[in-house]
């Protein structure tokens, strides 16, 4: 298993105990650190996965997936991450109260 890589300046925590059920995580951004991190990136997108550790802590891990040149895209280590920006269709969930 490869070493976890994190996005500097971006963190996630469990939501407040009184938060509504539709709040999945609390995300914090250190603007200066995240600007520096993003400024050092060469690609157009930086993808991350919001995860929960075995002890229940939330965290955001850098998605380091890269297609394998010997396989067709979408078959190397599962499906490729979605690198398209979210659209309004991605948020159609009738359980959201607004």
C-alpha positions as CSV (number, residue, x, y, z in Angstrom):
1,X,0.0,0.0,0.0
2,X,1.4,3.4,-0.9
3,X,2.0,6.2,1.5
4,X,-0.8,8.7,2.1
5,X,-0.3,12.1,0.6
6,X,-2.2,15.1,1.9
7,X,-3.1,18.4,0.4
8,X,-1.3,21.0,2.5
9,X,-3.6,23.6,3.9
10,X,-6.8,21.5,3.5
11,X,-8.2,19.5,6.4
12,X,-11.5,17.8,7.3
13,X,-13.1,17.0,10.7
14,X,-16.2,15.3,11.9
15,X,-19.2,17.6,11.8
16,X,-20.4,19.2,15.1
17,X,-22.6,16.7,17.0
18,X,-25.6,19.0,16.6
19,X,-25.1,19.4,12.8
20,X,-27.9,18.2,10.6
21,X,-27.5,14.7,9.0
22,X,-26.7,16.2,5.6
23,X,-23.5,17.7,6.9
24,X,-20.9,15.0,6.2
25,X,-17.7,16.8,7.3
26,X,-16.3,20.1,8.4
27,X,-13.6,21.3,5.9
28,X,-11.0,23.9,7.0
29,X,-8.7,25.8,4.6
30,X,-5.5,27.5,5.6
31,X,-5.4,30.0,2.8
32,X,-1.7,30.7,2.8
33,X,-0.7,27.0,2.9
34,X,-3.2,26.0,0.3
35,X,-2.2,28.8,-2.0
36,X,1.5,27.8,-1.7
37,X,0.6,24.1,-2.3
38,X,-1.6,24.8,-5.3
39,X,1.1,27.2,-6.7
40,X,3.5,24.3,-6.7
41,X,1.2,22.0,-8.7
42,X,1.7,21.6,-12.5
43,X,-1.7,20.2,-13.5
44,X,-5.0,22.0,-14.0
45,X,-6.7,19.9,-11.3
46,X,-5.9,18.6,-7.9
47,X,-8.2,15.8,-6.8
48,X,-8.7,14.5,-3.3
49,X,-10.8,11.9,-1.5
50,X,-12.6,12.7,1.8
51,X,-12.0,9.6,3.9
52,X,-12.7,8.4,7.5
53,X,-9.8,6.7,9.3
54,X,-10.2,3.4,11.3
55,X,-10.5,5.5,14.5
56,X,-13.3,7.6,12.9
57,X,-11.3,10.8,12.1
58,X,-12.1,12.6,8.8
59,X,-9.3,13.5,6.5
60,X,-8.7,14.5,2.8
61,X,-6.1,12.5,0.9
62,X,-4.6,13.5,-2.4
63,X,-5.8,11.3,-5.2
64,X,-2.6,10.2,-6.9
65,X,-4.2,7.9,-9.4
66,X,-2.6,7.9,-12.8
67,X,-3.7,5.8,-15.8
68,X,-1.5,2.8,-16.6
69,X,-0.1,3.1,-20.1
70,X,-0.5,-0.6,-20.7
71,X,-4.3,-0.6,-20.1
72,X,-7.2,1.3,-21.4
73,X,-8.2,4.3,-19.3
74,X,-10.9,3.2,-16.8
75,X,-9.5,-0.2,-16.2
76,X,-6.2,0.6,-14.4
77,X,-6.8,0.1,-10.6
78,X,-10.5,0.6,-11.0
79,X,-12.2,3.6,-12.6
80,X,-10.4,6.9,-13.0
81,X,-11.4,9.8,-10.8
82,X,-13.9,12.3,-12.1
83,X,-11.8,15.3,-13.1
84,X,-14.7,17.3,-14.5
85,X,-16.0,20.3,-12.4
86,X,-19.3,19.5,-10.6
87,X,-22.5,20.5,-12.4
88,X,-25.9,21.1,-11.0
89,X,-26.9,17.6,-12.0
90,X,-24.3,16.2,-9.5
91,X,-26.3,17.7,-6.7
92,X,-29.8,16.4,-7.4
93,X,-30.7,14.9,-4.0
94,X,-34.2,15.3,-2.7
95,X,-33.0,14.9,0.9
96,X,-31.3,18.3,0.7
97,X,-33.7,20.8,2.4
98,X,-33.1,23.7,0.0
